[in-house]
Amino acid sequence: MQLTITRKKSTFLPDPRRVIARFLYTSDERSKNIIRKILAMSDSEIGVELNQVLREFSKRHRNISRTLGIHFNKLSNLFDELGVEKEKIGSSRKALIGSCFTKEYSIESAAFFNPSIVEDPYQSKLAPGEKRVILSFRATGEGHISSIVFRSAVIDRNGNMRVEPVGNMLAEAERIKRHKYKKKTFINELKEMYDIENDISSVFVLENLSDLFTYGDLKTAVEETRRVHQLSSSKELIINQMMWLARSHYEIDFSLDSALSERVIFPIGKSEKSGIEDARFVKFTDDNGEVTYYATYTAYDGKTILSKLLETKDFYHFKGMPVHGELVHNKGMALFPRKINGKYAMLCRTDGVNNYISYSDNINIWNEATLIQKPEYPWELLQIGNCGSPIETEEGWLVITHGVGPMREYALGASLYELDNPEKEIGRLKTPLLTPNADEREGYVPNVVYSCGSIIHNGYLIIPYAMSDYASTYATVDLSELLTELKKPN
């Protein structure tokens, strides 16, 4: 049987007009000179300059004056060094100082790619046969820094997608809250990452912490330990592990008046300062029926990659969490949408070439993996990996895969695994499900089609996918045809 795959005409393109206001800082001395100049300006000069800033940028950002105030407050240490009481500075002068430490960043000026798709938690006011969905994308801007952005859409009974209008003003998280740690829990997590029991430096650090502490408390305790003790490289390593673990937890909230398409999850911690890459969202249903949306993603600090986890129930409030264990230094972890035989299950690619499955009692800890699939056909000769979380069907777990073949061409494939034993493959496509066509071949990285998640609706498999790491689109496949093909004996 020749599978029919229908490419849709909808295209998601990068838009350089979508900007956020970021904090801009160079050096202490240069910054002090800027502050001195603004403090020396007359009130009338301040009024003229600030009026120009607000006229030009208030239509480009939601509550730009609030952002300028936040950036002004980040300079507290400089005012102390200058001997200036910042509380006595007038509001207009504060705002102008804040504007000199602010820059616009176009989040998707370079690329808009690697989409995933999940069912929206809100399904009201739809016509019969329709489903509201949330698409996530990897948006990439200057310096190749990636963030997570969203689109809302409705799929009709025929698999056609109607994308809702995109909001004009982007919104970073309104509130970023660092996690409060229980010392006992923190120590247990550390033990799973690193043997700390006989490491005196870590003991001294932990002794200076109360039973409930913050990242700031840990930072102070570490600085005190370094001041008092001469630390070897191995002891510095464990302290760095402690700091990484503490930085990896955070919570963010978006304003209730922000549209889904206006919310941007920009890198927060140092472990992801160079990008949040390839989020694979999944609607996870626990044994008690409770639904939580998770996303595994790759954090990149410019040198090292780490797998991390996002959690949300409503796409307004997100928790960022570490994923640790032996498997965290690998890309492409994809969580199953429910537990398998009482355990969390995750697809991964521990060796960069083959597909593996891992099980865990703890969603944050992944240590061992079992090989389940190797490259077998020419179009996947170099490597094989998943393209998002497995999808449960009556016939088994449907996994969309990517294969890399000659000339580093990426193609999409599909495999089917047993529901109760997803280590056992029922079947896989011998030929690609989707390869780059003439319109998809050119881009930031040529010859690539790639997805981070698909969904089933009304008998169709809906596959959003990226075109050569530049833009995105989607395609549909008849589900029954695909399952029939996958069940054919080799």
N, C-alpha and C positions, 0 to 999 in steps of 0.2 A: 504494500500500500504506500502511495506517495502522500505524505502528510501535507495538508494545506495550512500554511501559515500566512496570515493576513497582516501585512504591514499597514499601519494607520498613518494618515497624513499629518496628525498632530505632531508638532515639534516643540520641544522645550529648549530655548536658546539662551545663552548667557546674555545678561543685560547690564552694561556698564553703568546705567543710571541708578542701580540699586546700591545705595551707599549707607554706611554707618559712620558715626563719629567716634574715633578712637583717640585715646590719650597719646600725646606726642611728647617725647622727652629726649634730649640729647645728652647734655652733661650738666653737672651742678653749676660750674662757673658761668657757662653760657646762659643757663636758665636764670641765675641770679642777675645777670646783666639785663635780661629782658624785663624782669620784675622791677629793677631799679628805674628803667626807662619809663615804664607805665606809672610807677608811683610818682615820677617827676612831672607827669602830664597834668594840665589843668583840667578842671571838671568839664569845661566846655569841649576841650579836645577829646576827653573820654566819651562824652555824649555823642559826638559826631562819629567817632570810629566805631563805637558799639552799635549805633543805629545802622551803620552800613553792614556790619556783620549780621545783625538780626534780619535786616531786609533781604539779604542775599541767601541766608541759610535757614530761616525759620520755616520756609515752605518745603525744605528738603528733609527735615528731621522733626520727629515728634518731640515737643518740649525741649528745644535746643538749649534754652536758658538753664534748665535743670542739669543737662549734660555739662555745660560750661562750669556750673557750680561744683559738680563732682570732681572735675579735673582740677579746678582751683584748690580743692581741699586735699588733693594728693600731694600738694607742694608744701605741706606744713613744716617739714624739716628745714626747708630753705628759708622760710620766714623767721624761724628760730635763729638760724645762723646769721641772718641779716639784722636781727634785733628788731623786727617789725611785729607788732601785734596784729595779726591778720583779722581779728574780730573787729578792729576799728576801721578797716578798709570798707569803703562804701560798696553797695551791691553792684553798681554799674562798673566800677573799677575791678571788682572781683571777676565779673563776667568777662571783661576784656582780657584780663590776665588768663582766665581759663581758655579763652578762644585762641591765645597764642600757644597753648599746649594741647591743641586739638587738631586733628586732621581727618579728612574724609577718606574712607577706605571702601573701594568698590569690591564687594564680596564675590561677585561672579563675573568679573571682567574677562577672565581667562577661559573659564570652562564651567559647564553646568551638566553634571554627568553622574553615572553610577547610582541610578534610582532604586528605591525599594517601595513597596506598596502594602498597606494594611487597611483593614476595615475601620472606618471612623467609629469612635464610640457613640456618636450621635447619628441615629438613623431615622429621625422624624421628618415629616413633610416631604416624602418621596412618592413618586408615582409607582404603581405596581411593576415589579420586575427591576427596579432600580436599586443600586447600592452606592452609598457615599463612602469614599475612600480618602486616605491620606497618602500622598506620595512624599518621600524624602529624597533629597538630592545632595550630592557633594558639590558645593559651590566653591570655586577657586579663583582667587584674585592675585593682586601684586605679590611677588615673592613666593608664589605657589602655596600660599596659606589657605587651607581648606576649612570650611565650616559646614554645618548642617542647616539646610533650609527646607521649607515645606510648601506643598500645594494641596489644595482641596479640590476634589473632583467627584463627579457622579457618573457611574457606569450604567448604561441602559440595558434592557433585556437582550440586546444584540451584541453586547460587548463593546459598544462605542463609548468613549469617554468624553464627558463635558467638563472642562476645567473651569473652575470659578475664577472671576476676575482677580488679578493680583493687586494687593494693597500697595499704595504708593510710598509709605513711610516705614522703613524697617525698624524693628525694635529688638535691641539686645535685651538680655534678662534685666528686669527691673530690680531684682534683688539677688545677690549671690551670698549664700550662707555657707560658711565652713562647718564641717561636721564636728560634733562633740563626741569624744571617744571615751569609752569605758576602758580603764587600764587593763583589766583582765582580758577583755575581748581583743584589745590591740596586741597584747603579748601573744595570745594564741595565734593571731594572724601572722605575726612576725615569725613564730616558730615554724609555721608552715612554709614560710619563704626562706628562712635562714636559721641556722643553729645559734641561738643567742644565749643559751643557758649558762655557758662558762665564759661569756665575753664581758669583762669587767666594765668596758666603756658603756655598753648598753645598760648594764645594771645601774651604773651611776646616773645615767640619763633618766631611767625610769623611776629611780628613787626620788628624784626631784619633781615628780609629777603627782598630782592628786588623783583620786580614783576616777574623776571626770575631768578631762582636759581638752583644750583646743589645739589647733595647729600652732597658734602663737605661743601657747604654753610650752609645747614641745620644742619650738625653735629657741626659746629662752633657755630651756634646760640643756639643749645641745651646745649652745654658745658657752654656757657655764662649764660644761664638761670639757670642752676644748680649751677653755682658759686655764683650768686647773690641771689637766692631764696631758701628757704627751701621747698622742694616739698614733698607732701603727696604721699602715695602709689597709690592713684587714679590718681594723676597728672603724676606720673611716668609711669603709664599704658598708658595714652594717648600719652605721648612722645615716648614710645616704639612703639605704633601704627604708629606714624608719621614716625619714622625711618624705620619701616618695609615697609611702603608704598613707601618711597623713594628708598629703596634698591631693591624693586621688579621690577623696570623698568630698563632694560638694552638692549643694542644692541650689537650683535657680528657679525663679518665678518670673513669668511674663505677665504684663498688664492685661486685665480682662478686656480692655478696649482694643487690643491688638488682634488683627486678623491672623489666621494661621499662616498665610503666605508672608506676613511681615515679621514672623519670629525667626531669629537667627541664633543658633547655638555656635558661638565663636569660641575658639580655644581659650580655656580658663587656666588650667594648671601648667607648670613648667614641662611636665611630661608630654604635653600636646601643643606646645607653643608654636610649632611649625605646621600643625594641621590636625584636624579631625577627619579621618578618611573612611569612606566606604561603610557607612552605617547600615547594618542589616536589621531592620525593624521586624518584629514578630508580635502578633497578638497571642499572649501566653495565657492559657486557662489552667489554673491550679486544680488539685484534686477536689477541693471544696467548691469549685465553680467560680472562684474569684478570678477576674480578668485583670491582667497587668500587661502593659506594652513594654517590651525590652528592645534594646538595640545594642548589638555588639559592634564595636568600631575599633579602628586602629589609631592609636595616639602616636604622634611623631614629634620628637623634640629637635629634629635636625640631624640626629645621629642614630638614635635607637627607636625601634618600634615596640609598642606594647599594646596588647588587647585590653580594652576597657568596656564598661557596661553602662548604659543609660536605662533608667526606669521611669515610667510615667503612667498615669491612669487617664489623664485628660489633655495632655499636650500643652498645658499651661505650667505645670509644676514638674520639674525633672530632677532626678537624683543621679549624680555621677558616682560610679563605684569602681574600685579596682577589680581586676581579674588577676589572680596570681596562682602560681603553680608552675609546673614544667612547660606548659603549653603557651604561656602568655607572649612569648617573643615571636609569634607567628601570625601572619595575616589570615583573614578569611574565616574566623569562627562564626558559626551560625547556629543559633539555639533552636531546638525543636519546640513546637507550639504547646507541648504538654509533656509531663513526665512519662518516662518509659519504665515500666516495672518498678515504680516508686522512686526513680532517680531522674534528675535533670539529664538531658542528653544534648550533645553539641557536635556538629560537624566541624572538622578542622583539617589543616594541612601542615602537619608538624615538620615535614622534611622539604616542603616547597615543591613537591612533585606529585604526591599521591593524596587521595582522600582518606580521612580517618574519622572514627567516631569515638567520643569520650563520654563517660558517665560520671556523675558526681552527686553527693548528698547536699552539697553547698554550691549555690549558683555562682559564687565568687572564686571557687577553688577548682582548678582543673590540672590534674597531674599525669594521668595515663590515657593513652589512646590506642585504638585497635585499627589496623589497616583494613579498609573495606573496598578500595577501588584503586587500580593502577591504570595509567594510560594504555590503551589497547589498539587504537586505530590511528592512522597517519595524521589526522587533523588534531589529535591531542598528544602528539608524540613527545613534546617537551614537558608538559605538565597538565594536570587536571585539578579542578577545584570546584567548590560549590558557587552557585549564584544566588545565595539567600537561603533562608530557613526551609526545611522540608515542608511539604504541603500534604496534609492527610486526606487520602481518598479511600473509598471502599476497597480498592484493589491493593493499596499499600501506600508507603510514603513516596511521594513524587519529589524528586530532587532535580532542579535545573542546574546543570553544570556548565563550566567553561573549560574549553580545551585550547591549548596553545600548540600550533603546528609549525610547519616550515614558514620561513620569513616572518616568524613571530606573529602570525595571524591568529587572532582570538575568535573562536566560534562557540555558540551555545549548543549544549546537548541536553539529554534527559536520561534519568535512571529511575528505577522503581525498586523499593526495598520492602521487606515484610514488616507489617505493623508491629507485631510483638517482638520481632527480632530484626531490627534495622541494620544489623551487621550482614544480613543475608540479602544479596541482590537477586531480585526476580528477573530483571532484564534492563538493557540499556540500548540506546539508539546506536546503530552502526555508522550512521551518517549524521552530520550536524543538523540540528533543528533550525539554526539560523547562522548565516555567515555574512560578513560585511558585503553589501552590494555597492554599486558604483557611487551612489549618493552618500554612503556611510563610511567609505574607505579613507577619506581625507580628514585630518584633524590634528589635534595636539600630539596624539600618539596614533599613527595611521594603522589601519587594518584591525581595528578592535571593535567588537560588540561585547557588552558586559552588563550584567544586571546584579542587583543586590537583593532582589526579592520579587516574587510574583504572587498572584491571587487567582482563585477560582470563582467565577460568577456565572450562574445560569448555563452551565455546560461548557463554558469557555475558560481556557487558561489565558489570563491577561498577563503579558510579560512586558513591563517597562524596561527599556534598556538604553545604554549609552552608545553613542556613535563616535568612535575614535577619540574618546576622552575629551570631547568638545561640547556636544549637545546631546539631547536625549529624545526618545520617541517611545512608541509601544507597538506591540503586535498581539494578535490573538490566535489561538489554536483550538480546534475542536477537541475537548478533553477526552471524549470516548474514543476518537481516532488515535489519539496519542497513547492512551492506556492499552488499547488493542495492540498497537505496534510494540509497546514495551513488553507485553506478555508473550510475544511470539518466541518460540524456542530458537536458540542460536543455531 
